[in-house]
């Protein structure tokens, strides 16, 4: 089987000028770690050929040892993406939701007709919009932070509950996300340059649940703790998997309800949560849904005794699998160190 594994930051996506001229920052760090790890796991499987795109400007030894088509400008990137999608047996996409990037790449691959082993544009269209996601989940009784949209150049409302979190309506990671502890902070912030969601801040344990999805099985992986910076920027530092069993099962039950409320998923989906102090889950809330591989994969692949990529392919392809896990927890950083 030939798999086209595409990661936007390392694969030349920014050659068109979006997200800046040169890939950098947390999205590049995490994207590099994810694509290198998944490519390594896929390449270890018999009968699997992994094809990648690589931005000629990216210099990272983890990528240089992987077979890839090198792209140097936007035209080369577009042409290579179409060509490699068309000759592959399946496509796996990793890209930020911001500026419609993941949705655009998915629609391009779907238009070519290649089998997708990552979430469809139908799901991405819903969950890439943080405000729409919250509305869909709230409508079926799933707890989410109360929030509102703030248009570009509008002042932040002062009649909402602070502390609050301000984040892009369409965003990835914690880019442009910040904590506003009080009304004075909102006044100092002024007006956003893009449409933002202002939502109530919920204290608690930052957690995530990753799920392998397919037509016959939805496999909830062990929940993990997210390590987040304490400076109000919510910068992702890494994580620890698994959570204590009782808390972890609580997180998995909530994640399962989330996926029940959304269009069917294929491949890997990550769900971010806040788990409150109430042991019955009365203070838990869902923050967002990531329709793609997430950085939690870096820890989960070490925790799993099986090849996690093989299990992802099997579930996406319609098989049912059972995973085996190590007893010792795994701590990992955003750049892939464990």
N, C-alpha and C positions, 0 to 999 in steps of 0.2 A: 504493500500500500504506500502510495506517495502522498505525504501530508505537507501542505503549504502552511507553515507556521509564521504568522505575520505579527510583528510588534511595531507599533507606529513610530516610537521615538528612535529606536535603533534601526528601523527598516527604511528610513528615508522620508518618512511622512512630513517632516518639517521643511523639506526642501522647497515646498510651495510657499513658505513664509509664515504659515500659521504656527502659533505658539512660539514665535521668535525665529530668528534666522538660524541659530545654532542650538541643537538639543542640549539641555542642561537642567540642573535642579533635581528635585526629588522624583519627579516623574521619570526622568532618564535613569536615575539610580535604581528605582524599583523595576522599571521596565527591563533594564539590562539583566538584573538578577532573575526576573521571572522567565524571560525568554531563554536565557542560558540554561536554567534548571530544567525547564520543560523540554527543551531540545535534547539535553543530555539524557533525560529519562526516555524520551521517544526513540532516540537513536539506539538505545540499549535493547530494543525489542526486535526480535527476528522478523524479517519481512517488511520492516518499516524504513522508508527513506524520508528524511526530513529536509525540506527546502526552505531557505530563509532569504529575505532581503536584508542587506546591510548598507547603511549610510556610509559612504567613503570617508566621512569626516570623523566617524566614531572609532576611537582607538581603545579597545579593551581586549585583553588577552582571552577572556572567556568567549568572546564572539569571534575572534580571529581564528580560533581552532575549529569553528563550525563551518560546514559548507554553506556558502551563501552567494547570491547574485549581488554584486556591488553596484550601487546606484549613485550617481554624482549630481543629478539635477532633477527637477520636477518632472520633466518629460520622461526621463529614464525610469523614474519611480512609477509613474502611471502605467507606462507600457509594461514594465516588469510585473507589476501587481496583476494586471489583466492576464498576461501570458502565464504566470505561475498558477493563478487561480484556475485557469482553463485546463491546464495539463495535470492538475492534482486530482487525486481521488477524494480528498477532503481538505477543508480549510479550517484553521483555528485562528481566531483574531484576538489580539490584545491591543487595546487602544483606549485613550481617555474619552470619556463621554463629552467633555467640553467642546464647544463650537460644533457640535454634531459630528465629531470626527468618527467615533465608533459606529454610529448609525450610517454614515456615508460609506465607510469601508465595507460594512455588512451588506448594504444594498448593492454595492458594486459586485461583490462576490456572489450574492444571490442572483443577480441579473445574468451572470455567466452560467449559472446552473450547477455549480459544484456543490457537492454535499457539505453541509456545515456541521462541524463538530463543536461549535460554540453557539451561544444564544442567537436567536433570529432577530431580524429587524423589528418584528412585531413586539417582542418583549423589550428590546432596547428602546424603542420609541416611547414606551411608557415609563420605564425606570430611569432613563437618562435625565428626565425632568424630575428634580427632587420634589417640587411642589405637587406635581401631578401624582407622583408615587404616594406622597403622604395622603392626598385626597382619596385615592383608590383604596388604600389600606384602612383609613379612618371610616370609610363608608361601610366596611364589613366588620367593624368593631375591633380592629387591630390597633393597639395603642401607638401613637406617633406624637411627636412634639407639636403643640399648637403653633401655627405660624402664618405668615402673610408674605406676599411679594412686595418688593420695593423696586420701582422702576428707575432707570438711569436718570440721574440728576435730581431725583426727589429726595427730600430729607427723610431720615429714618423716623418712623412714628415714635412718639414719646408716651403714648397711652397703652403700650403693651407691657407685659411682665418682664422685668429685667432681674437677674442677668439673662442675656439672650445670646444666641449664636447667629452670626451673619455668614451666609455661604452662597456661592453662585447657584442660580436655579439649575444650570447645566454645568456640572463641574466634575473633577476627578481628584481623588486623594483629598488633601486638605488645602489645596491651592486657593488662595484668596479667602480662606475661612478664618474667622476670628471670634473671640469671646468679647462681648460687650458687657462688662460687669454691672453697669448702672446707666441711668439716664444721661449723666454727664459724659460718659464715654460715647454714647450715641450722638450727643451734640457735637463732640469733638470730631467724630468720624465724618460728619457732613453727608455727602451724597455719593452713591455708588456710580461707577462708570458702566456697569452692566446690570441686568436684572438679577436681583439677589432675593434669597429667601431668608427672612428674619424669623427665627423660631425660639421657643422657650428652651432655656438651658436645663438639662436634667443631670443631676449629680448621680454618680454610681460607677459601676465597673464597665469600662469600655470593652466590648466583646465582639466576636464575629463568629459566624457559622458558615462554612463552605459546604456546598452541596454538589454532588455529581448527579446530573439529570439525564434521563433518557425516556424513550417511549414506554418502557416497562418497569422502570425502577427510579426512585428518587432516593439517593443515598446520602444521608446527613452525616457529615464527617464530624469528628470531635470538635466541640466549640473551643475557642481560644481567647486568651486575654490579649488586648491590644495595648501596646506601650505608647503613650501619647505624651508629647512635650507639655510641660507645665507653664509655658509662657503665654498661653492664650491663643496660640496659632494652630493648635491641634496637630502639630507636625507628627507624622507617623514615624516611630523609631524602631518598630519591630513587634515581636509578640512572644507569647509562651503558650504552647499547646501540650496537653489538653487542660481545660478547666477542671476543677473538682467535679466529680461525677454528678452530684445533685444539681449544682448550678448549671453544669453543662447540658444536662437533659432539659432543664428549664429553657435554656437558650435554643436548643434544637426544636422543642415543641413550638416556640414562637416563630422560628424560621420556617417550619413546616406550614404553619398557618399563612405566612406571607406568600409562599409559593402557591398555595391553594387559591389565593386571591388574584394571581397574575396570569398572563398568557403562558402556555406551556413552555418549558425551558429545555434546551438541549446543551449538554456540556457542563461547564463549570460556572457556578453562580456563587457570589459571596454576599452575605447579609450582615450589616453592621448594626449593633444593638447597644443600648445602655441597660445594664441590669441593676435595679435598685436594691435597697436593703430588705424589702419585704420578701421573705422566703417563699411566699406563694406567687410571686411575680407581679404583684399589684402595682409596682412602680417601674416595671420594665417598659421600654419603648424601642421602636424600630427607627433607626436613623436613615438608612438608605439601602438600596439594593444595587450590587455591582454585577452587570451582565457579562462577565468576562473572568479570566483568571485573576486572582488577587495575590497579594504578597504573602498571605497565609499559606499558600502552596509551599513556600520555602521551608516552613517548619513542618507542615503535614507530611511532606515527602520523606522527611527524616524520621518522623514518628511512625510511619506506616512500614510494616515489614514487607509489603508487596510493592511492586512498581506502581505508583499512584497514577502515572500517565496511562499505563495499560488499563487500569481500572476505569479511568475516565473514558477512554475509547470504547471499552466494552459496554459500559452503561449507555453512552451516547448511541452506540450501534444497535441497541435493543437487547443486550444480554443482562442478566442479573448476576451480581457478584457479592462476595462476602470478603471484607477486609480484615487484616490482622494487624494489631497495634503493639508497639513496644510499651513496656511498663513505665519507663523513665520519661518525664516531661522533656520537651525540647524548647530551648529558647533560641530565638533567631533575630537578626537585625534586618533593617530595611534593604540593605545591600546584599543580603544572602548569606551572611556568616551565621553559623550555628555553633 
